[in-house]
Amino acid sequence: MNDTIKFEISIPTDKDGYVLLQCPNCGTFFKMTPEDFQSDGILAIHCPSCGLEGDNYFTKDVLDLALAKAKNWAQKHIKDELKKIEKKTDGIVSFSVESKLETEYESPIVSTIDAMEIVFFPCCRKSIKINPLLKMTGAYCPFCGVINYDFD
């Protein structure tokens, strides 16, 4: 039996093709293209606001959906396995499975923050979307961690 379970979660992009991310350290929202976020050439992502590396930039909506999917799968799998055992039991001990599953609502992910501006980082020749205030005060390049104050 394979012990690996995989769930696919589609994270929608905005009209410009960027996905919403959130820094696990400071909570700042920003957007990157899926190609840049999933690129094997990028070893770490730096938050454009605090400059720190994070291990998980998924938003709460994405994490909540992943947990709901996992819980629903686990409940169904456990009930199915108990049903198999129920049919095989003969003799002194027997049990039946009659509970109804209460599934967790799997809310769709919606890209809700649109008040961001595209900025280009000449150090890595890539762009992201950030809050306009962060654009005025300076932002760290998420690809190399260098701070940039000069945006066009």
MIDO-365144 format. One record per residue: residue in three letters; x, y negated, z of N, C-alpha, C in turn. Coordinates in steps of 0.05 Angstrom, whole numbers, plus 5000, padded with zeros to 4 digits. Example, Ala and Ser with C-alpha at 12.3 -4.5 7.8 and 13.67 -1.06 7.14 Angstrom:
<rs>
ALA526451145156524650905156526450665156/SER525750455142527350215143525849995157/
</rs>
This chain:
<rs>
MET501750245000500050005000501849755000/ASN501149564984502649314982501749135005/ASP503649035021502948865044502748565037/THR503148495012503048215004500348144992/ILE499147945003496647844994497147564983/LYS496147504959496547244946493847114940/PHE493646864947491346694941492346464924/GLU490846404904491446174887489645944895/ILE490845714900489345474906490045264886/SER488145164872488644954852488544684866/ILE490644534863490744254874490244064851/PRO488143914851487543744828489543514826/THR489943424801491643194796489842954791/ASP491042714795489442474788489642424758/LYS488542204749488442144720491142124707/ASP493242064723495942044713497542304716/GLY496342514727497742764729499342804755/TYR498742654776500142684802498442824822/VAL499642974840498243104862498842964888/LEU496842964906497142824932498643004951/LEU500642884965502343024985502342855010/GLN503142975032503342825058505842915072/CYS507342715082509842775097509142905124/PRO510343135130509843265156511043115180/ASN512942935174514242785196512842535203/CYS512142365183511042105190508142075180/GLY507142265165504342265156503742095132/THR505741975119505341805096504441975072/PHE502441875057501541995033503041895009/PHE503642064990504841984965504142194944/LYS504742144919504042324898506442384880/MET506642644872508642734853507342894831/THR508742934809507743114789508143404798/PRO506343584790506643864798509243974787/GLU510143894764512643994753515043924771/ASP515043674781517243594798517043734825/PHE514643764836514343884862515144184862/GLN514644324840515144604838517844664825/SER519344464817521844504803523944654820/ASP525244844808527444984822529944814824/GLY530144604808532444434809532444234832/ILE530244214846530044034869530344204894/LEU532444164910532944334933531244244957/ALA530743984960529143884982527643634973/ILE525443584986523843334980524143155004/HIS524842904999525042695019522442535019/CYS521542455042519242285044520042005034/PRO518441885016519141615007518941395029/SER517541455051517341265072519441295094/CYS519741525105521741565127524341675117/GLY524441795093526941895082527642175092/LEU526142285111526742545122525742775103/GLU527142995104526243235089524043375105/GLY522243485091520043635104519943915092/ASP518644095107518444365097515744425085/ASN513844255089511144295078509744035074/TYR509343965049508043705043505143735035/PHE503943965039501143995032499343835052/THR497143725041495343575058493643765075/LYS492243645094490543805112488343945096/ASP487343825076485243955059486244215047/VAL488644215037489844455025490244665046/LEU491344595069491844785090489244905101/ASP487144735104484544835113483345035094/LEU483644975068482545155048484045425049/ALA486645415051488345655053487545825077/LEU487145695100486345845124483545965121/ALA481645815109478945925104479046165086/LYS480546145064480846375045481946615059/ALA484046575076485346795090483446925110/LYS481946755124480046865144477747015131/ASN476746915109474547055094475547325083/TRP478047325072479147575062479447775085/ALA480647685107481147865129478547985141/GLN476547825144473947925155472748135136/LYS472848075110471648265091473348525091/HIS475948495091477648735090477348905115/ILE477148785138476748935163474049085163/LYS471948945154469249065152469349305133/ASP470549265110470749485090472249725101/GLU474349685115475849905127474250045149/LEU472849895165471150015186468850175173/LYS467850085150465750235136466750505127/LYS469250505117470550755108470750955131/ILE471550855155471851025178469051125188/GLU467050945186464351015194463351255179/LYS463851275153462951495137464351755143/LYS466851745153468451975158468052105185/THR466851965204466652065231464452275234/ASP465152505243463252725249463852825277/GLY461852905290462353035316461452865339/ILE463052865360462352755386462252445385/VAL464252325372464352035372463551935345/SER461751735345460951605320460351315325/PHE460551165305459850875307458950785279/SER457550565280456550445255457250145254/VAL457650055230458349765226455949635215/GLU454749445230452249315221452449015223/SER454748905228454848615231454948475204/LYS453848235203453948065179456347885181/LEU457647855159460047675159459147385158/GLU460447225175460046945174462446825160/THR462146765135464446665120464946375125/GLU467446305124468446035128467945885102/TYR466945645104466445475080469145405067/GLU469445455041471945395027471445135011/SER471944915025471344655012473344594990/PRO472344484968474144424945475944194952/ILE478244194940480243974945479743754925/VAL479543504936479143274919481343074924/SER482542974903484642764906483242504912/THR483442414937481742184946483241924947/ILE485841924947487341664949488241574922/ASP487041354913487641254886489140994886/ALA489440864909490640604910493740624913/MET494940764894497840804893498940704867/GLU501440624867502740534843505040714835/ILE505440744809507640904799510240744802/VAL512240874814514940754815516940944803/PHE518940834790521040984777523640964793/PHE524841194798527441194812529641244791/PRO531241034786533341074766535541274774/CYS535941314799537941504808537441794798/CYS534941874797534242144789532542144763/ARG531941904753530341874729527642014730/LYS526341974753523742094758521941884771/SER519341934769517441754781515541894801/ILE514441744819512441834838510341614841/LYS508341664857506341454864506541404894/ILE506641144901506841074929504940844935/ASN504540784960502940554970504340304960/PRO502840104951504039854941505739714963/LEU505039734988506539615010509339745012/LEU509440005008511940145009513740064985/LYS512440004964513939914940515239644946/MET514039474961515139214967517339224988/THR517139425007519139435028521439625023/GLY521239785002523339974995522440255001/ALA523340434984522540714987524940904981/TYR524941124995526941324990526241494966/CYS528141564950527741744928527142024939/PRO524842134932524242404942526042624932/PHE527542574911529142774898532042784909/CYS533142544917535842544927536142404954/GLY534142254963534142124989535341854990/VAL536141744967537341474965535141264967/ILE535441054983533440844986533640654963/ASN531440564953531240384930529440144938/TYR530539904934528939664940528039524915/ASP529139594892528639444867526939604848/PHE524339554850522439684832521339474812/ASP521039564788519939374767516939364770/
</rs>
